[in-house]
Amino acid sequence: MLRRQALKVGSVLLTALTLGGWSLLRKKGSEPLLLSARDDVDGKHYAVGYRLDGSQVFATEVAQRCHDIIDHPRLPFAIFIARRPGTESYLIDLRDGRLMQTLRSQPNRHFYGHAVIHKEGEWLYATENDTTDPGRGVLGVYRFEGERLVHTGEIPTHGIGPHQVSWLPDGETLVVANGGIRTEAESRVEMNLDAMEPSLVLMQRDGTLLSKETLAQQMNSVRHMAIGSDGTIVAGQQFMGSADETADLLAIKRPGQPFEAFPVPERQLQAMAHYTASVAIHSDLRLVALTAPRANRLFIWDLDSAEVRLDAPMPDCAGVGAVKDGFVVTSGQGRCRFYDCRKAELVGQPMKLPSGFWDNHLHLV
C-alpha cells in the first residue's frame, strides 16, 4: 500500500517537473518552435522541429510521409499525422525528437492527415477513412494512457472523405471539413467525382451533428481550415471540375452566419489553378493567408473587409502559420519566408530555415 502511494506521488512529481520544464521552455519561447514534415533529396521522410532563427531542434526519420501536426496542450509531445492514405502517425518528444510511439490505424482504416487533441489533453480525434465503405468519414478516438495513445472507438463525421478537423474556441465543438471524395485503401484515386458530397460540419464530441453546410459547386472539395479567436471559420478548397470553370476556393463561416464564399477577386481565383493547400488566420491583425502551390502564389486578405493585402509569387508555397507580427510560409521548392504584416505594405523576407521539401502544413508551438 505504502509502495503504491509512493509510486503515485513520484509519478505526480515527475509529471509536475515535466510540465514545469516544458512551461518554462514555452515561455522562453520568444522564438516559436516550427513543426512540419519534410523529405530529403533521397525521398526519406522526417518529422522536424526548427526555431524561426533556423536552428534545428530535431529531425526524426519516420517510415511514412506526414501531413499536419498537433501538439499536446500541457506535455512536450506532438503527433505528426500520416498523409492520406497513410497508416502510421508518430508521437514525438518535442525536446529532443525522440520517437515515443508509432500510432497505427485500425484494420480497414487509414488516416486523412489531420487530428485534434481535446483541451484537457486526454483525448485525440483523427480523421479517417472507412475502407469497407470507401469514403465514409469517421473520427478515430484515441486516449492518452501515460505517454501512449490507445484506440477506444470512433464517431461519424457525417460526410465523405473527411480531411481537416479543428476546434471552435469553446474547445468542445468539432469542425470537420468533409472533402466529399471517395477513395479506396492505399489509393489517392477519386472514385466519385460525378457525385461528390463536400460539406462543412459542426458536431459535438459524442458525434451529435449540430450543422452541415455545403457550397454552391458540388465538385468544390472542402479541405483545410483556420479558426479565428472569435469563432470565424475559413476554409480552403480544391476544385475537381472542368479547367475552364472558376471556383470559390476560399470560403468563410462567421459566427451565426452561413458558410459562403469569401469575396476573392475572380482574377485571383483563376490564378490559383483550382488548388489551395494551407490557410491561416491572424486574429490580432485580422488577416487571412492562403497558399496556392500549383500557382506558386501566396495571398493575404483583410479578414473583415476582404481587401487584398498581398498577392505574391512564391515557388511551391506550402504551409502558412501566424506568428506575432505576421505569417511564416514554407516552400516545397524554394526559401521559406516571413511576411511582416504590421504596416500597410506587407514586407517579405527570406528565413534561415532549410530550403525546399517542406510539406503543405506547418504548426507553431
Secondary structure, 3 states (H helix, E strand, C coil): CHHHHHHHHHHHHHHHHHHHHHHHHHHCCCCCEEEEEEECCCCCEEEEEEECCCCEEEEEEECCCEEEEEECCCCCEEEEEECCCCCEEEEEECCCCCEEEEEECCCCEEEEEEEEECCCCCEEEEEEEECCCCCEEEEEEEEEECCEEEEEEEEEEEEECEEEEEECCCCCCEEEEECCCCCCCCCCCCCCHHHCCCEEEEECCCCCEEEEECCCCCCEEEEEEEECCCCCEEEEEEECCCCCCCCCCEEEECCCCCCEECCCCHHHHHHCCCECCCEEEECCCCEEEEEECCCCEEEEEECCCCCEEEEEECCCEEEEEEECCEEEEEECCCCCEEEECCCCCCEEEECCCCCCCEEEEEEEC
